Amino acid sequence: MVSFCVAGRRAFLGQIRILPGLPSMLRRPYSLDISAELLRTQGFINGRWVSAPDTFPVLDPATGEELAQVSDCGPQQARDAVSSAYKAFLSWKCQTAKERSALLRKWFDLVNQHNEDLAKLITAECGKPLKESLGEITYSASFLEWFSEEARRVYGDIVPPAAKDRKMLLMKQPVGVASIITPWNFPSAMITRKVAAALAVGCTVVVKPAEDTPLSALALAELAVQAGIPPGVFNVVPCSREKAPAVGEILCTDPLVSKISFTGSTATGKVLLKHAAGTVKRVSMELGGHAPFIVFDSADVDKAVAGALASKFRNSGQTCVCSNRFLVQSGIHDAFLEKLGKAMDAELRTGHGFEPTTTQGPLINVSAAEKVEHHIEDAVSRGAVVLKGGKRLEGSFMQPTLLSNVSTDMLCMREETFGPLVPVVNQIWRVAEQLEVGMVGVNEAVISAAEGAFGGVKQSGLGREGSKYGIDEYLEVKYVCIGGLTL
């Protein structure tokens, strides 16, 4: 049971029933104390807070307790949001780049002003440690800042013509309404990375946040209102897992939508691509990965271990750039395993994200924990050795796990685990310079930034987000040829 009350300008969500059988670190109540205006539970369409006929629960993944009941928007609300976004686009695209830039800058300032409350929302609904949530809000705000500046740097071209009596112009224009479908692991930053680029160039958006983490999206909508973003420019349609396919189909097939940007699994991305094909919409897809962490004999072992911890265990292994397989050259293999095991013991602490000592929160839900458990069981059945962890804890918690004697036929070497599992392969090989990857970190484990071009290759994604190239995802080029000129 959860109590909800508003006292003055603060909202309190307090878990007042302690379930038996929870891990010891969870056998105490946790409360969420944030600004009342940021705790929104309705959809946001055309500048108004909109209720749906039904609601769905948002849970604390650490305890399984209910945080809030949120409006369960369906196909009709999705259509209404698209229609509102299209009408708003007709005026939003006519605002000057300077005007759009100023509004995004105000939004950036407000996100920074409310950074602690926004971080608490992330920890409550996503489970990541509060320190990481604060880092995400800084990361989230950076996209608003970056694209507020890029808004004024969208240039066309004048092309030298082959004929003397012609002028050839290339003009960049916003594509229109963009459907933004975002994941639960970065419930704030994945929205601003897409939305800020779209709004900067004159597009309007409809956001469908992940069903596990809608509260962060709705809080961003409240701050967009305070920043002065006009009605219809930014819309949010939260929905349950049951309604997600129908809502997603509307957002990908409605003829008023011109662009789709999605971050999530490769399987879901393929479904959305099929929907988009019917009306030949532009798409950006940031999909699943299978990132290798490569350690050569020449590496500094201590730095390699530090990099492995940062790359693997951020958000309990639930980031799209988390290393999924560890390829370690034979000459350094044993030393790397020994030092990594000691570092895991010394630095990783499992618990609720609001505990100040926690570095490893829960996985997002029980299904996610079951997948990691299955990968470990499969590896052990095929000869892998558990050096650290390996156990499923209560609820959606997993022990950080280190495996040796791993072979390429194991599931953890063929599928993205998305959890705190480190499978280490003893390798004797050379790596070509031409790695077929979308991004490479050399002596760097955390590579994503607003200034960087983020994206994958093959089935890991299409397009780029962030950087100056993120702007281009929401622009189309109009070619204008003027003939009959007198020189």
Disulfide bonds with the S-S distance in Angstrom:
none
